[in-house]
Amino acid sequence: MKTLVDLRIVALPPDSPRVADHVRLDQDLVAHDSPWQAPTTEHRLRCLLRDGWDGEAPVAVSALLDDRVVGSGYLWCSNHDNLTSAWLEVSVHPSYRRRGIGSQLLERLCNQAREAGRPLVGMSSWDTGPAHGFARAHGFEARLAEVLRRQVLAQAPWGRIGRVPVVLAQHAPGYELVRVRIPVPEELLPGLADLWGDINDAPTDNLEIEDEVFPVERIRSYERAQTARGDRLYQVLARYRASEEISGHTIVAVDGERPWLGDQHDTTVARAHRGHRLGWLLKAEMLRWLAEAEPQLRQVDTWNAGSNAHMIAVNEELGYRVVARSVDVQRRLA
């Protein structure tokens, strides 16, 4: 058995031939830890390493034993907000666990976080398996419970969803729903930049986190990063007719390589426009649009804080059902 003396931790750039090995690692991790997930693809991973989620690429490393990729690590730092915190990901192949590989990966990433001036670090893991013990052993504390729900479109309550025009007339007669393909037209960006910030009202429980900020250039970077993967992005806006103010939006991405998979991104209703069932209307209208534009789509996944009772009620009314749960943990570095 190889020991930690033989372990090497090296950088993983987007053009590395080891990206294919990391895809195989992810396939094994998903099969062992989270079979409800779709593993990444080589194209998606290379795009992630180059563009991140919204233009900010992570620091990525490989853990190698005799040039075999047995683990991976990622360090995420935003330069828009939360400038003293970082988010980490540490994964070890199931066959190589309990040898200290995860601890070495974590130490490497924490050292890089310190060097970047990020003394607060966090991680997320499924609430099954040994991840909790690993986090506790390294001084992390649980701060936020999150829940993954899935909409299986063949089982969606289409009769209820089809009542969008009726619900709009009854509960939000002063509003209209607008379908927009991304990238959004330039004239909509200032209003969207204001709206995106209202996502900060979502519950974060005990997570130490500052409000996120969304200047126009960050929104454009998000659009470019997502479309570079080949994903097709759909956005539904709620607009208040009297002022033409954008009062809410929702975004879903359809996987360009596996077009039966959909992923819910942001759903936000502006503070001044809540109480009109706009959250439900936006998401229901999105499902109606996807049924027309992407008839092959089978499922849409969405995440919520476990304490976000309002959005959970909306999702469950639309037919989303719990698939898995995760826990976010944090610690301050010495």
Secondary structure, DSSP 8 states (H G I E B T S, - for coil): ---GGGEEEEE--TT-TTHHHHHHHHHHHHHHH-TTS----HHHHHHHHHHTTTS---EEEEEEETTEEEEEEEEE--SSS-TTEEEEEEEE-GGG-SSSHHHHHHHHHHHHHHHTT--EEEEEEESSTTHHHHHHHTT-EEEEEEEEEEEEGGGS-HHHHTTHHHHHHHH-TTEEEEEEESS--GGGHHHHHHHHGGGGGS--TT---------HHHHHHHHHHHHHTT-EEEEEEEEETTTTEEEEEEEEEE-SSSTTEEEEEEEEE-GGG-SSSHHHHHHHHHHHHHHHH-TT--EEEEEEETT-HHHHHHHHHTT-EEEEEEEEEEEE--
